[in-house]
């Protein structure tokens, strides 16, 4: 038995599993409590959300037009695996003490395969509105087309 071959096979299966479970969430929160130099971050149970480490929390962005709404890009998550999360305010450089939302418990979202969910919250409110932002398009199968060189070889 060749351990290399097995390792590669196991990896391919793992990658297919991830692709099959493509699910994403966009996190949004209305928050007016930031001061200059501070940002709102989302932190949660999934590694993509820092695994509850404020140093690894995901920074949200806002603009003059969208303030006080802060939002994340679509974050790839595992379909069907419930994620708990909460928002914090901390300095953009992540120094100093983060300020957590004041309520007990966490928000929860369960990603859905093939969908981008949007989870909208308010800094003061312990509930999130979950809606479907978009369907993730299925990737078309890759068709192996012979190159001109291969065609020439085949005709010889």
N, C-alpha and C positions, 0 to 999 in steps of 0.2 A: 504493500500500500504506500502510495506516495503522499506524504503530508502536504507538500506544496499544492498538489492538485486539489486535495480536499479543502485546503485553506482558501483557494481561489473560488471554488464552488460555493463554499459557505458564504463568502463575501458577496458573490453575485446574488444569492438568494436573499441576503440581508438588504442589498440595494433595491431589489425588486419589491421587497416588503415595504420599504420606505416609499417607493414610487406609487405603489398600490394604495397607500394610505395618505395621499397628498391632501392635506387639509390645512387651512390657514385661518388666522384671526387677526383683525385690525382692532387695536385697543384705543379707545377715545375717552377722554375725561374733560369735563368742564371745570376749570380751576383758575380762580383769580388771585390766589394767595401767594403767587411767586413774586420774588423781588428780583431786581436786575442781577444777573450772574447765576440765577437759580433756574432749574428746569424741573419738569414733572417727569418721573420715571415710572415704569411698570416693573414690578418684581413679583415673582411667583414660583410655583412648584416645578415648572419645566425648566430645563437647562437654558432654553432660548430666552427665558425671563430671569435668568440669574440664579435659579435654584435657591431662592430666598436670600441670596447674598446682595446687600445693597450696593456693594462695590461692583457687582456684575449686572446690576439692574439695567434695563433697556431704556435709553433716553427717548422721550417723546418730543415731537416738534410742534411749534405753532408759528403763525405769521401774524403780521399786523391785521390781515383780513380775517383770519380764522380765530384769533384770540377771543375769548378765553378757552377755546377748545384745543386741547393738545392731543396728538395722535401718533400712533406707531405706523410703520409700513406693515404690509401683510407678513405675519410671522408664521413660518411653517411649523406645524404641530402634528402630533399623531392623532389620526381620526379615532374617535371613540374613547380617547383617554381624557378624562376630566382634568382640567387645569384650574388650580386655585391661584388667585393673584390679588394684588392690592397696589395702590399708587402711593408714591412717596414724592416729597419735594426735597431736593438736595442741590448743593452747588453743582454747576455743570462739570467741574473738575472732580466731583465726587468726594471732596474733602469736607470735614466737619460732620455734624450729626444730622442724619436725615430726619425729616418730619413725616411721620406716618399718618394716614387717615385715622380719624379718632374713633371709629366704631369697632366693635368686636367682630370677629369672623372675617371671612374673605369673600371676594367675588368668585364665581365659578363659571367656566365655559367648557363645553364639551365639543371639540372640533368635529365637523362632519366631512366625510370623505368627498372630495371633488368640489367642495364649497369654500368660499372665503366668508367667514362670519365677521360681523362687526359687533363689538361689545362696547356700548356707550354708557358712561356713568357720569355722576356728578361727585365732586370731591366730598360734599357733605352727605351724600346719600348712599346707603348700604345696599343698593340694588343696581343691577345693570340691565339694560335693554339689549337683548341679543337679536340681531337680524341677519339675513343673508345678503352680503354685499354683491357677490357674483359667483357664478359657477366657474370652476377651474376647467379650461378647455382640455379635452383629452388630447394627449400628444399623438399625432398621426404616426403610424408604424413607419420605421425607416426601411425604405426599399433599396436593396443593394443593386445599384446599376453598374454594369461592367464598364470599365474605362475604355477609351479608344485603344490604348495599348493592348488591353486584354482581348478586345474584339479582333485586333490585327493578329494576335497570337493564335486565337481560335480559328481564324480563316486559313492559316498556313497549313 
